[in-house]
Amino acid sequence: MSNTKITNLIHDRHARGHTKIGWLESYHTFSFGEFRDPDRMGFRALRVINDDRVIPGAGFATHSHRDMEIVTYVLEGVLQHKDSLGNGAIIRPGDAQIMSAGTGITHSEFNADRDKPVHFLQIWIVPDRLGIQPRYEQKHFSPVDRQGKLRLIVDPQGREGAVKIHQDVQIYSAVLDAGEQITYDLQVHRSGWLQVARGIVQLNGKELQAGDAIQMSGGQQLEIATLSDLAELLLFNLA
């Protein structure tokens, strides 16, 4: 790898914003809603990561977005999606769902289970251009596809069957059992973001727990190992 100076910065889970109302509990990695932190305004094209838990039967009523790439990643439970393009879908663990808001779209997201909560990450990425045609795409990636390895789930060209995004960013998903390790070469002139969704992992000797994240400069090899019985993570490769 390059001799470029390596700069990594941990974003501690305890420093996230927190919203708790009757039906929703949400932790905000970046500034969102009433949570404002000048040091947490986003990273590269990555603008929002909300860690949401919604009680049975409740959810986000119909609302609108423009000029944003919105990725939904369910960890536990089931989420029902409806939008003004006529799409209606159930999002389950292992699904990668993307909605390009573009010139404008309205949608709703509800917990489709009447008995169990749903836990999911909602991710906003700034698109590479404004005013695009709104679109929706959803694909499933089986546990086998993500077990013990990084599986590409979001990509601007849709490589390896990933859902497409209007931005120079790739998102990988991995599920690790106890003792499993993976490596990844983060290229020079790229940036990385690792979001721990579940469990405890070690990245190049640094311990990270669920809700923690780390931003990284390129030109380094990432060595990721699990320190818990089960861990799940998302790795972003950003321009």
PEFENNOR-V955812 format. One record per helix or strand. SS is the DSSP state (H for helix, E for strand). FROM is the first residue (numbers start at 1). LEN is the number of residues. Records with the same first field share a line. If there is no record, write none. Layout:
SS: FROM-LEN, FROM-LEN
This chain:
E: 8-4, 17-4, 24-5, 32-1, 35-1, 43-1, 46-9, 59-7, 69-8, 78-6, 88-5, 95-6, 105-7, 118-8, 135-6, 147-1, 151-5, 163-2, 169-9, 181-6, 191-8, 200-4, 206-4, 213-5, 220-7, 230-9
H: 13-3, 143-4, 159-3
